[in-house]
Amino acid sequence: MRELKLRYVLRKKDSGEIRVEYVTLQEIEEKIGFSSLAALWFLSVDKDHPAWKIVSRDQFTGLHDKTGAEIYEGDRVESDDDSGEVRWSDLDAAFYVVTNDYGGVWLNSAQWTIIGNIHEEGK
């Protein structure tokens, strides 16, 4: 079975500090083995947490870029010819890259390198 993994992007309400946490579905189900799991579980249920706001939950695509880094939806990627943002297509049930030049292409991990994500400043 493939691993289902999420990237949580959290923003501290008072300072604007961004925190990124990774958690697998198995860790959520077991509720063990992840230092911030209890806080993440609470945050996912309570949207009005006093200190932290969930900015996004980005799913792991199951693919790795040229350098071996895990590719998540919301990542900004580039190839030799183009760059864009990783998104999910409900219609096609697949991840693709919304590119600057061509509109969109299927996500093929062999051709892309992660250059950031949609939550980073200036991206």
DSSP file with accessible surface (Angstrom, degrees, kcal/mol):
  #  RESIDUE AA STRUCTURE BP1 BP2  ACC     N-H-->O    O-->H-N    N-H-->O    O-->H-N    TCO  KAPPA ALPHA  PHI   PSI    X-CA   Y-CA   Z-CA
    1    1 A M              0   0  234      0, 0.0     2,-0.1     0, 0.0     0, 0.0   0.000 360.0 360.0 360.0 139.2    0.0    0.0    0.0
    2    2 A R        -     0   0  158      1,-0.1     2,-0.4     0, 0.0    60,-0.0  -0.426 360.0-106.0 -74.7 150.8    1.3    3.5   -0.8
    3    3 A E        -     0   0  102     -2,-0.1     2,-0.6    59,-0.1    -1,-0.1  -0.619  24.9-149.5 -78.4 128.7    2.1    5.8    2.0
    4    4 A L        +     0   0   64     -2,-0.4    21,-2.7    55,-0.0     2,-0.4  -0.905  26.6 172.3 -98.7 119.5   -0.4    8.7    2.5
    5    5 A K  E     -A   24   0A  35     -2,-0.6    55,-2.8    19,-0.2     2,-0.4  -0.973  16.5-158.9-132.3 143.7    1.5   11.7    3.9
    6    6 A L  E     -AB  23  59A  48     17,-3.1    17,-2.2    -2,-0.4     2,-0.6  -0.929  10.6-147.0-122.0 147.2    0.4   15.3    4.6
    7    7 A R  E     -AB  22  58A   6     51,-2.8    51,-2.8    -2,-0.4     2,-0.5  -0.967  18.0-157.1-108.8 116.9    2.4   18.5    5.0
    8    8 A Y  E     -AB  21  57A  13     13,-3.2    13,-2.4    -2,-0.6     2,-0.6  -0.843   2.3-161.0 -93.0 129.2    0.6   20.8    7.4
    9    9 A V  E     -AB  20  56A   1     47,-2.4    46,-3.2    -2,-0.5    47,-1.4  -0.960  15.6-173.6-109.8 119.4    1.5   24.5    7.1
   10   10 A L  E     -AB  19  54A   0      9,-3.3     9,-2.8    -2,-0.6     2,-0.5  -0.886  13.4-156.5-116.2 144.5    0.7   26.4   10.2
   11   11 A R  E     -AB  18  53A 100     42,-2.6    42,-2.2    -2,-0.4     2,-0.3  -0.981  20.1-129.2-122.3 125.6    0.8   30.1   10.9
   12   12 A K  E  >  - B   0  52A  62      5,-3.0     4,-2.4    -2,-0.5    40,-0.2  -0.573  18.2-142.6 -71.6 127.5    1.1   31.5   14.5
   13   13 A K  T  4 S+     0   0  101     38,-2.8    -1,-0.1    -2,-0.3    39,-0.1   0.873  92.5  43.3 -65.4 -37.6   -1.7   34.0   14.9
   14   14 A D  T  4 S+     0   0  130     37,-0.4    -1,-0.2     1,-0.1    38,-0.1   0.884 129.9  20.4 -80.6 -33.9    0.2   36.6   17.0
   15   15 A S  T  4 S-     0   0   78      2,-0.1    -2,-0.2     0, 0.0    -1,-0.1   0.613  91.9-125.3-110.8 -16.2    3.6   36.6   15.2
   16   16 A G     <  +     0   0   35     -4,-2.4    -3,-0.1     1,-0.2    -2,-0.0   0.495  51.5 162.1  81.0   1.1    2.8   35.3   11.7
   17   17 A E        -     0   0   96     -6,-0.1    -5,-3.0    -5,-0.1     2,-0.4  -0.278  31.8-139.0 -55.7 136.6    5.5   32.6   12.2
   18   18 A I  E     -A   11   0A  67     -7,-0.2     2,-0.4    -3,-0.1    -7,-0.2  -0.863  19.8-174.0-101.7 135.5    5.1   29.7    9.7
   19   19 A R  E     -A   10   0A  66     -9,-2.8    -9,-3.3    -2,-0.4     2,-0.5  -0.990   8.8-156.2-128.8 138.2    5.7   26.2   10.9
   20   20 A V  E     +A    9   0A  56     -2,-0.4     2,-0.3   -11,-0.2   -11,-0.2  -0.960  13.9 178.2-117.6 129.3    5.7   23.1    8.7
   21   21 A E  E     -A    8   0A  33    -13,-2.4   -13,-3.2    -2,-0.5     2,-0.4  -0.968  15.0-149.3-128.8 147.2    4.9   19.6   10.1
   22   22 A Y  E     +A    7   0A  98     -2,-0.3     2,-0.3   -15,-0.2   -15,-0.2  -0.938  20.0 170.1-117.5 139.0    4.7   16.3    8.3
   23   23 A V  E     -A    6   0A   1    -17,-2.2   -17,-3.1    -2,-0.4     2,-0.2  -0.997  22.6-138.7-148.9 141.6    2.5   13.4    9.3
   24   24 A T  E  >  -A    5   0A  13     -2,-0.3     4,-2.0   -19,-0.2   -19,-0.2  -0.666  27.1-117.8 -95.3 159.7    1.4   10.1    7.8
   25   25 A L  H  > S+     0   0   71    -21,-2.7     4,-2.8    -2,-0.2     5,-0.2   0.899 117.0  56.8 -60.8 -38.1   -2.1    8.7    7.8
   26   26 A Q  H  > S+     0   0  118    -22,-0.4     4,-2.5     1,-0.2     5,-0.2   0.915 105.3  50.6 -60.7 -41.8   -0.7    5.7    9.8
   27   27 A E  H  >>S+     0   0   48      2,-0.2     4,-2.0     1,-0.2     5,-0.7   0.897 110.7  49.2 -64.3 -39.0    0.6    8.1   12.5
   28   28 A I  H  <5S+     0   0   19     -4,-2.0    -2,-0.2     2,-0.2    -1,-0.2   0.946 112.7  47.4 -63.4 -46.3   -2.7    9.8   12.7
   29   29 A E  H  <5S+     0   0  138     -4,-2.8    -2,-0.2     1,-0.2    -1,-0.2   0.890 119.7  38.2 -63.9 -39.1   -4.5    6.5   13.1
   30   30 A E  H  <5S-     0   0   97     -4,-2.5    -1,-0.2    -5,-0.2    -2,-0.2   0.720  93.1-146.8 -82.9 -23.3   -2.1    5.2   15.7
   31   31 A K  T  <5 +     0   0  135     -4,-2.0     2,-0.3    -5,-0.2    -3,-0.2   0.817  64.5  96.5  56.5  34.4   -1.8    8.6   17.5
   32   32 A I      < +     0   0  106     -5,-0.7    -1,-0.2     1,-0.1    -2,-0.2  -0.941  55.8  40.6-142.1 164.3    1.8    7.8   18.3
   33   33 A G  S    S+     0   0   75     -2,-0.3     2,-0.4     1,-0.1    -1,-0.1   0.568  86.4  95.2  80.0  11.0    5.3    8.4   17.1
   34   34 A F    >   -     0   0   40     -7,-0.1     3,-1.7     1,-0.1     4,-0.4  -0.964  64.1-146.7-138.1 119.5    5.0   12.0   16.0
   35   35 A S  T 3  S+     0   0  121     -2,-0.4     3,-0.2     1,-0.3     4,-0.2   0.822  99.3  33.0 -58.3 -34.3    6.0   14.8   18.4
   36   36 A S  T 3> S+     0   0   20      1,-0.2     4,-2.6     2,-0.1    -1,-0.3   0.265  85.9 109.0-105.4  12.3    3.4   17.3   17.3
   37   37 A L  H <> S+     0   0    9     -3,-1.7     4,-3.1     1,-0.2     5,-0.3   0.911  76.0  52.0 -60.5 -43.5    0.7   14.8   16.5
   38   38 A A  H  > S+     0   0   83     -4,-0.4     4,-2.3     1,-0.2    -1,-0.2   0.931 113.0  45.6 -60.4 -43.1   -1.6   15.7   19.4
   39   39 A A  H  > S+     0   0   47      1,-0.2     4,-2.8     2,-0.2    -1,-0.2   0.924 114.2  48.2 -66.0 -42.1   -1.4   19.4   18.6
   40   40 A L  H  X S+     0   0    2     -4,-2.6     4,-2.3     2,-0.2    -2,-0.2   0.905 110.7  51.1 -65.1 -40.5   -2.0   18.7   14.9
   41   41 A W  H  X S+     0   0  107     -4,-3.1     4,-1.1    -5,-0.2    -1,-0.2   0.941 112.7  46.2 -62.0 -44.7   -5.0   16.5   15.6
   42   42 A F  H >X S+     0   0  101     -4,-2.3     4,-3.3    -5,-0.3     3,-0.6   0.934 112.3  50.7 -62.6 -44.7   -6.5   19.1   17.8
   43   43 A L  H 3< S+     0   0    6     -4,-2.8    -1,-0.2     1,-0.2    -2,-0.2   0.867 105.7  55.6 -62.9 -36.0   -5.9   21.9   15.2
   44   44 A S  H 3< S+     0   0   25     -4,-2.3    -1,-0.2     1,-0.2    -2,-0.2   0.786 117.2  36.1 -70.1 -23.3   -7.5   19.8   12.5
   45   45 A V  H << S+     0   0  105     -4,-1.1     2,-0.9    -3,-0.6    -2,-0.2   0.849 116.9  52.4 -92.4 -41.4  -10.7   19.5   14.6
   46   46 A D    ><  +     0   0   50     -4,-3.3     3,-0.9    -5,-0.2    -1,-0.2  -0.783  58.5 179.6-103.3  97.6  -10.6   23.0   16.2
   47   47 A K  T 3  S+     0   0  133     -2,-0.9    -1,-0.2     1,-0.3     7,-0.1   0.649  79.3  62.0 -71.5 -14.3  -10.3   25.7   13.5
   48   48 A D  T 3   +     0   0  132      5,-0.1    -1,-0.3     3,-0.0     5,-0.1  -0.099  69.3 157.9-104.0  35.2  -10.4   28.4   16.2
   49   49 A H    <   -     0   0   37     -3,-0.9    -6,-0.0     3,-0.2    -2,-0.0  -0.376  44.2-131.8 -58.1 135.5   -7.3   27.4   18.0
   50   50 A P  S    S+     0   0  108      0, 0.0    -1,-0.1     0, 0.0     3,-0.1   0.789  95.5  26.9 -66.2 -26.5   -6.1   30.4   19.9
   51   51 A A  S    S+     0   0   32      1,-0.2   -38,-2.8   -38,-0.1   -37,-0.4   0.812 117.7  40.5-107.0 -34.8   -2.4   30.2   18.8
   52   52 A W  E     -B   12   0A  31    -40,-0.2     2,-0.4   -39,-0.1    -3,-0.2  -0.914  53.5-161.9-125.8 145.3   -2.2   28.5   15.4
   53   53 A K  E     -B   11   0A 113    -42,-2.2   -42,-2.6    -2,-0.4     2,-0.6  -0.976  27.1-122.3-120.8 135.1   -4.1   28.5   12.2
   54   54 A I  E     -B   10   0A  29     -2,-0.4   -44,-0.2   -44,-0.2     3,-0.1  -0.661  25.7-176.7 -75.7 119.6   -3.9   25.8    9.6
   55   55 A V  E     -     0   0A  44    -46,-3.2     2,-0.3    -2,-0.6    -1,-0.2   0.862  63.8 -25.5 -82.8 -41.8   -2.8   27.5    6.4
   56   56 A S  E     -B    9   0A  21    -47,-1.4   -47,-2.4     2,-0.0     2,-0.5  -0.987  42.2-136.8-164.7 161.3   -3.0   24.3    4.3
   57   57 A R  E     -B    8   0A  95     -2,-0.3     2,-0.5   -49,-0.2   -49,-0.2  -0.984  30.1-167.0-121.4 112.3   -2.8   20.5    4.2
   58   58 A D  E     -B    7   0A  10    -51,-2.8   -51,-2.8    -2,-0.5     2,-0.3  -0.899  13.4-134.0-108.4 128.5   -0.8   19.4    1.2
   59   59 A Q  E     -B    6   0A  53     -2,-0.5    14,-2.2   -53,-0.2     2,-0.2  -0.548  19.5-116.1 -84.1 139.8   -0.8   15.8    0.1
   60   60 A F  E     -C   72   0B  11    -55,-2.8    12,-0.2    -2,-0.3   -55,-0.2  -0.534  19.2-146.2 -67.4 131.6    2.4   13.9   -0.7
   61   61 A T  E     -     0   0B  14     10,-2.7    -1,-0.1     2,-0.3    34,-0.1   0.639  32.6-117.8 -77.4 -14.9    2.3   13.0   -4.4
   62   62 A G  E    S+     0   0B  41      9,-0.4     2,-0.3     1,-0.3    10,-0.1   0.452  83.1 104.5  87.3   1.6    4.1    9.8   -3.9
   63   63 A L  E     -     0   0B  56      8,-0.5     8,-2.5    46,-0.0    -1,-0.3  -0.800  58.3-147.0-116.7 158.2    6.9   11.1   -6.2
   64   64 A H  E     -C   70   0B  80     -2,-0.3     6,-0.2     6,-0.2    48,-0.2  -0.920  18.8-124.0-122.1 148.8   10.3   12.5   -5.6
   65   65 A D    >   -     0   0   10      4,-2.6     3,-1.9    -2,-0.3    48,-0.2  -0.092  46.1 -78.9 -80.4-174.1   12.1   15.2   -7.6
   66   66 A K  T 3  S+     0   0  104     46,-2.3    47,-0.1     1,-0.3    -1,-0.1   0.788 132.8  49.0 -56.6 -30.6   15.5   14.9   -9.3
   67   67 A T  T 3  S-     0   0  106      2,-0.1    -1,-0.3    47,-0.0    46,-0.1   0.461 121.3-104.6 -90.5  -4.3   17.3   15.3   -6.0
   68   68 A G  S <  S+     0   0   46     -3,-1.9     2,-0.1     1,-0.3    -2,-0.1   0.429  72.2 143.8  96.2  -0.5   15.2   12.8   -4.1
   69   69 A A        -     0   0   40      1,-0.1    -4,-2.6    -5,-0.1    -1,-0.3  -0.466  57.6-105.1 -74.0 143.6   13.1   15.3   -2.2
   70   70 A E  E     -C   64   0B  56     -6,-0.2     2,-0.5    -2,-0.1    -6,-0.2  -0.477  31.2-137.2 -68.3 136.1    9.4   14.4   -1.7
   71   71 A I  E     -     0   0B   0     -8,-2.5   -10,-2.7    -2,-0.2    -8,-0.5  -0.856  23.4-174.6 -99.6 126.5    7.0   16.4   -3.9
   72   72 A Y  E >   -C   60   0B   3     -2,-0.5     3,-2.0   -12,-0.2    14,-0.2  -0.837  36.6 -93.5-115.1 154.1    3.8   17.8   -2.3
   73   73 A E  T 3  S+     0   0   50    -14,-2.2    14,-0.2    -2,-0.3     3,-0.1  -0.392 116.0  38.0 -61.0 144.4    0.9   19.6   -3.8
   74   74 A G  T 3  S+     0   0    4     12,-2.8    44,-2.3     1,-0.4    -1,-0.3   0.290  86.7 131.3  92.0 -10.4    1.6   23.3   -3.6
   75   75 A D  E <   -D  117   0C   4     -3,-2.0    11,-2.7    42,-0.2     2,-0.5  -0.468  55.9-132.8 -71.7 147.6    5.3   22.9   -4.3
   76   76 A R  E     -DE 116  85C  66     40,-2.8    39,-3.1     9,-0.2    40,-1.1  -0.898  33.4-179.0 -98.5 130.2    6.8   25.1   -6.9
   77   77 A V  E     -DE 114  84C   0      7,-2.8     7,-2.5    -2,-0.5     2,-0.3  -0.869  14.5-160.0-129.4 159.9    8.9   23.1   -9.3
   78   78 A E  E     -DE 113  83C  92     35,-2.3    35,-2.2    -2,-0.3     5,-0.3  -0.981   4.3-173.2-139.4 153.3   11.1   23.7  -12.4
   79   79 A S        -     0   0   22      3,-3.4    33,-0.1    -2,-0.3    32,-0.1  -0.661  51.0 -85.2-124.7-173.2   12.5   21.7  -15.2
   80   80 A D  S    S+     0   0  143     31,-0.3     3,-0.1    -2,-0.2    32,-0.1   0.831 128.2  30.1 -64.3 -29.3   14.9   22.5  -18.0
   81   81 A D  S    S+     0   0  129      1,-0.1     2,-0.3     0, 0.0    -1,-0.2   0.647 125.3   0.6-105.5 -20.4   12.1   24.0  -20.0
   82   82 A D        -     0   0   16     18,-0.1    -3,-3.4    19,-0.0     2,-0.3  -0.928  50.3-141.9-158.1 176.4    9.5   25.4  -17.6
   83   83 A S  E     +E   78   0C  33     -2,-0.3    17,-1.7    -5,-0.3     2,-0.3  -0.959  29.9 132.4-146.8 162.6    8.4   26.0  -14.0
   84   84 A G  E     -EF  77  99C   8     -7,-2.5    -7,-2.8    -2,-0.3     2,-0.4  -0.987  47.3 -67.8 177.1-167.8    5.1   25.8  -12.2
   85   85 A E  E     -EF  76  98C  32     13,-1.7    13,-2.8    -2,-0.3     2,-0.4  -0.898  39.0-122.1-115.5 136.6    3.0   24.7   -9.2
   86   86 A V  E     + F   0  97C   1    -11,-2.7   -12,-2.8    -2,-0.4     2,-0.3  -0.621  42.0 166.4 -78.1 127.5    2.0   21.2   -8.3
   87   87 A R  E     - F   0  96C 105      9,-2.8     9,-2.6    -2,-0.4     2,-0.4  -0.916  34.0-115.1-136.8 165.1   -1.8   20.7   -8.1
   88   88 A W  E     - F   0  95C  95     -2,-0.3     2,-0.6     7,-0.2     7,-0.2  -0.832  19.0-148.7-101.5 139.2   -4.4   17.9   -8.0
   89   89 A S  E  >> - F   0  94C  16      5,-2.6     4,-1.4    -2,-0.4     5,-1.2  -0.929   8.7-170.5-108.5 112.3   -6.9   17.4  -10.8
   90   90 A D  T  45S+     0   0  140     -2,-0.6    -1,-0.2     2,-0.2     5,-0.0   0.894  89.1  55.2 -63.9 -39.2  -10.2   15.9   -9.6
   91   91 A L  T  45S+     0   0  160      1,-0.2    -1,-0.2     2,-0.1    -2,-0.0   0.912 121.3  27.0 -61.0 -44.7  -11.3   15.3  -13.2
   92   92 A D  T  45S-     0   0   89      2,-0.2    -1,-0.2     0, 0.0    -2,-0.2   0.495  97.9-132.6 -97.7  -6.7   -8.2   13.3  -14.1
   93   93 A A  T  <5S+     0   0   69     -4,-1.4     2,-0.3     1,-0.2    -3,-0.2   0.938  71.1 101.3  52.7  50.8   -7.5   11.9  -10.5
   94   94 A A  E   <S-F   89   0C  28     -5,-1.2    -5,-2.6     2,-0.0     2,-0.3  -0.990  75.3-106.0-156.0 159.1   -3.8   12.8  -10.9
   95   95 A F  E     +F   88   0C  25     -2,-0.3    12,-1.7    -7,-0.2     2,-0.3  -0.675  41.6 171.8 -86.9 145.3   -1.2   15.4   -9.9
   96   96 A Y  E     -FG  87 106C  61     -9,-2.6    -9,-2.8    -2,-0.3     2,-0.5  -0.911  32.2-112.6-144.4 171.1    0.0   17.9  -12.6
   97   97 A V  E     -FG  86 105C   0      8,-3.5     8,-2.1    -2,-0.3     2,-0.8  -0.953  17.4-143.7-112.6 120.3    2.1   21.0  -12.9
   98   98 A V  E     -F   85   0C  36    -13,-2.8   -13,-1.7    -2,-0.5     6,-0.3  -0.769  34.4-159.6 -79.5 111.0    0.4   24.3  -13.8
   99   99 A T  E     -F   84   0C  11     -2,-0.8     4,-0.5   -15,-0.2   -15,-0.2  -0.513  28.1-127.7 -97.9 165.5    3.2   25.7  -15.9
  100  100 A N  S    S+     0   0  116    -17,-1.7   -16,-0.1    -2,-0.2    -1,-0.1   0.804 105.5  29.1 -76.1 -31.4    4.0   29.2  -17.0
  101  101 A D  S    S+     0   0  105    -18,-0.3    -1,-0.1     1,-0.1   -17,-0.0   0.841 126.9  29.9-100.8 -39.6    4.2   28.4  -20.8
  102  102 A Y  S    S-     0   0  159      1,-0.1     2,-0.8     3,-0.0    -2,-0.1   0.447  92.8-118.7-110.5  -2.3    1.9   25.4  -21.6
  103  103 A G  S    S-     0   0   52     -4,-0.5     2,-0.2     2,-0.0    -1,-0.1  -0.304  80.6 -12.9  94.5 -51.4   -1.0   25.6  -19.1
  104  104 A G        -     0   0   36     -2,-0.8     2,-0.3    -6,-0.3    -6,-0.2  -0.857  53.9-171.1 178.7 142.5   -0.4   22.3  -17.5
  105  105 A V  E     -G   97   0C  50     -8,-2.1    -8,-3.5    -2,-0.2     3,-0.0  -0.968  39.9 -90.9-137.7 154.6    1.5   19.0  -17.8
  106  106 A W  E     -G   96   0C 144     -2,-0.3     2,-0.6   -10,-0.3   -10,-0.3  -0.344  48.9-103.8 -63.5 145.6    1.4   15.7  -15.9
  107  107 A L        +     0   0   19    -12,-1.7     2,-0.5     3,-0.0   -12,-0.1  -0.609  43.2 175.3 -76.0 114.0    3.7   15.5  -12.9
  108  108 A N    >>  -     0   0   80     -2,-0.6     3,-1.7     1,-0.1     4,-0.6  -0.968  20.8-153.8-119.4 110.3    6.7   13.3  -13.9
  109  109 A S  G >4 S+     0   0   31     -2,-0.5     3,-0.6     1,-0.3   -43,-0.2   0.770  86.2  69.3 -60.2 -26.7    9.2   13.3  -11.0
  110  110 A A  G 34 S+     0   0   72      1,-0.2    -1,-0.3   -45,-0.1   -45,-0.1   0.768 104.2  40.5 -66.1 -23.7   12.2   12.6  -13.3
  111  111 A Q  G <4 S+     0   0   76     -3,-1.7   -31,-0.3   -32,-0.1     2,-0.3   0.580 102.6  79.4-102.6  -7.5   12.0   16.1  -14.9
  112  112 A W    <<  -     0   0    2     -3,-0.6   -46,-2.3    -4,-0.6     2,-0.4  -0.743  49.4-166.6-110.4 151.2   11.3   18.4  -12.0
  113  113 A T  E     -D   78   0C  38    -35,-2.2   -35,-2.3    -2,-0.3     2,-0.3  -0.999  30.6-118.2-128.3 133.6   13.2   20.0   -9.2
  114  114 A I  E     +D   77   0C  42     -2,-0.4   -37,-0.3   -37,-0.2     3,-0.1  -0.530  32.4 173.1 -71.6 131.2   11.5   21.6   -6.2
  115  115 A I  E     -     0   0C  63    -39,-3.1     2,-0.3     1,-0.3   -38,-0.2   0.352  61.1 -58.5-117.7   0.6   12.3   25.3   -5.9
  116  116 A G  E     -D   76   0C   8    -40,-1.1   -40,-2.8     7,-0.0    -1,-0.3  -0.980  55.9 -96.0 154.7-162.5    9.9   26.3   -3.1
  117  117 A N  E >   -D   75   0C  18    -42,-0.3     3,-1.6    -2,-0.3   -42,-0.2  -0.949  35.5 -97.6-148.2 170.3    6.2   26.2   -2.3
  118  118 A I  T 3  S+     0   0   61    -44,-2.3     5,-0.1    -2,-0.3   -43,-0.1   0.616 117.0  59.2 -68.5  -8.6    3.2   28.5   -2.4
  119  119 A H  T 3  S+     0   0   37    -45,-0.2    -1,-0.3     2,-0.1     2,-0.2   0.546  83.2  98.0 -97.0  -8.6    3.6   29.3    1.3
  120  120 A E  S X  S-     0   0   88     -3,-1.6     3,-1.6     1,-0.1    -4,-0.0  -0.565  85.3 -96.9 -83.7 145.5    7.1   30.8    1.1
  121  121 A E  T 3  S+     0   0  187      1,-0.3    -1,-0.1    -2,-0.2    -2,-0.1  -0.279 105.5  12.6 -57.9 135.7    7.7   34.5    0.9
  122  122 A G  T 3         0   0   80      1,-0.2    -1,-0.3    -4,-0.1    -3,-0.1   0.550 360.0 360.0  77.6   7.4    8.2   35.8   -2.5
  123  123 A K    <         0   0  112     -3,-1.6    -1,-0.2    -6,-0.1    -7,-0.0  -0.762 360.0 360.0-103.9 360.0    7.1   32.7   -4.3
